[in-house]
Amino acid sequence: MRSLLGAYVLEALEPAEDRRVADHLAGCDACGAAYLEVADAPSLLALLEEDDLW
């Protein structure tokens, strides 16, 4: 499940897979903690400009 967290926070999963991850996170403290570590990634990525990536 953890391998899907990056795609989950970027809203890049298919709806069924997104629901599966959300359901899992609701009941798994370990994955919930891992999610919190990456949850801010989309807003942080939005701060970057294209030149920052090179």
The 8 nearest C-alpha neighbors of each residue, nearest first, counted from 0:
[[1, 2, 3, 20, 4, 30, 23, 24],
 [2, 0, 4, 3, 30, 33, 34, 5],
 [1, 3, 0, 4, 5, 6, 7, 30],
 [2, 4, 1, 6, 0, 5, 7, 20],
 [5, 3, 7, 1, 6, 2, 8, 34],
 [6, 4, 7, 8, 3, 9, 37, 2],
 [5, 7, 11, 9, 4, 3, 8, 12],
 [6, 8, 4, 10, 5, 9, 12, 3],
 [9, 7, 10, 5, 6, 38, 4, 41],
 [8, 10, 6, 11, 7, 41, 5, 40],
 [11, 9, 7, 8, 12, 6, 17, 13],
 [10, 12, 6, 9, 7, 13, 8, 17],
 [13, 11, 17, 10, 6, 16, 7, 14],
 [12, 14, 16, 15, 17, 11, 10, 18],
 [15, 13, 17, 16, 18, 12, 19, 11],
 [16, 14, 18, 17, 13, 19, 12, 20],
 [17, 15, 19, 13, 18, 14, 12, 20],
 [16, 18, 14, 20, 15, 19, 12, 13],
 [19, 17, 21, 15, 16, 20, 22, 14],
 [18, 20, 16, 22, 17, 21, 23, 15],
 [19, 21, 23, 17, 22, 18, 24, 16],
 [22, 20, 18, 24, 23, 19, 17, 25],
 [23, 21, 19, 25, 20, 24, 18, 26],
 [22, 24, 20, 25, 21, 26, 27, 19],
 [25, 23, 21, 31, 27, 26, 22, 30],
 [24, 26, 22, 23, 27, 21, 31, 28],
 [25, 27, 24, 23, 28, 22, 31, 30],
 [28, 26, 24, 30, 29, 31, 23, 25],
 [27, 29, 31, 30, 32, 26, 24, 25],
 [30, 28, 32, 31, 27, 33, 24, 34],
 [31, 29, 33, 32, 27, 28, 24, 34],
 [30, 32, 28, 34, 24, 29, 33, 27],
 [31, 33, 35, 29, 30, 34, 28, 36],
 [34, 32, 30, 36, 31, 35, 29, 37],
 [35, 33, 31, 36, 32, 37, 38, 30],
 [34, 36, 38, 32, 33, 37, 31, 39],
 [35, 37, 33, 34, 38, 32, 39, 40],
 [38, 36, 34, 40, 35, 39, 33, 5],
 [37, 39, 35, 40, 34, 8, 36, 41],
 [40, 38, 37, 42, 41, 43, 36, 35],
 [39, 41, 43, 37, 42, 38, 44, 8],
 [42, 40, 44, 43, 39, 9, 45, 8],
 [41, 43, 45, 44, 40, 39, 46, 38],
 [44, 42, 40, 45, 46, 41, 39, 47],
 [45, 43, 41, 46, 47, 42, 40, 48],
 [44, 46, 42, 43, 47, 41, 48, 40],
 [47, 45, 44, 43, 48, 42, 41, 51],
 [48, 46, 44, 45, 51, 49, 43, 52],
 [47, 49, 51, 50, 46, 52, 45, 44],
 [48, 50, 51, 52, 47, 53, 46, 45],
 [51, 49, 52, 48, 53, 47, 46, 44],
 [52, 50, 48, 49, 53, 47, 46, 44],
 [53, 51, 50, 49, 48, 47, 44, 46],
 [52, 51, 50, 49, 48, 47, 44, 46]]
